[in-house]
């Protein structure tokens, strides 16, 4: 298995936008645990999830921010076979980014992506230090363990969705297949009120890395609007896993959560015959639901920031992504977009 997990997600931001984003991470239960030893870079942790907020002035992140705004600029993918993976990337003529490592810092290989970000190849072989043990200093009260604070109960990255141009779609799929041995599900269509979004999901053997890729030729779909706002392709959606979504939901600010229309729950009851108390609890917290092949899936979406939004998921023997709920999510996001558009034009 070439990859064994997502080590970190790096966000590029500056000034007030960075503070606002850090407040959102805190509102999702993350805690600032580390500060970079020499740069304006902070680490927020919860469970095995690591978010880096990079505000360093002279950096790839700053240049990414100037082009795209506050956004995901890099992913750290774990591998226990780093020399093999680096050699493979070189054979396929990947564009390696020179990170400008300072003395005493980890040298983590990074390759450029189609979506204008970086993929860091993080060495997770036995005996290797965690990246934050070397480059970061733990704040008082925090350590360097494999798991961060328990927070609200989020445990790991579930999946990371990228939005790309139609001309980039197949190339992005092949990129992940050839370099990282990821398996791709068959293409399926998501029905946006403004058109069709085509999607394929890639994953490694144990599903510790899951990377859906979306595209749309219709200019007004959610995917296309993200690319217009973002000025290109990029990460649109990050899903975070938990073991008890109702416990997590009790901690969340309802104003940050994408609302679910009441008729959704009536349709859910008609289709699955769920317990009324369970339906009422889901309705109270705007939780979506699916079941398939004996498994169950609960999930919540946040409102977006610069087109980027989060999802919180609970899986019970369920391997999909809640595709049946995509129409509902896209419809509500379209309504929110139209409300914002009306306010801006008023």
Secondary structure, DSSP 8 states (H G I E B T S, - for coil): ----EEEEEEEE--HHHHHHHHHHHHHTT-EEEEEESSSSEEEEEETTEEEEEE--SSSHHHHHHHHH-SEEEEEEEEES-HHHHHHHHHHTT--B------TTS----EEE-TTS-EEEEEE-STT---HHHHHEEE-TT----SS---TTSEEEEEEEEEE--GGGHHHHHHHHHHHH--EE---EEEEETTEEEEEEEEE-TTSSSEEEEEE-SSTTSHHHHHHHHHTS-EEEEEEEEES-HHHHHHHS-GGGB----HHHHHHHHHHH---HHHHHHHHHHT-EEEEETTEEEEEEEB--BTTBEEEEEEEES--S--GGGHHHHHHHHHHHHHHHHHHHH-
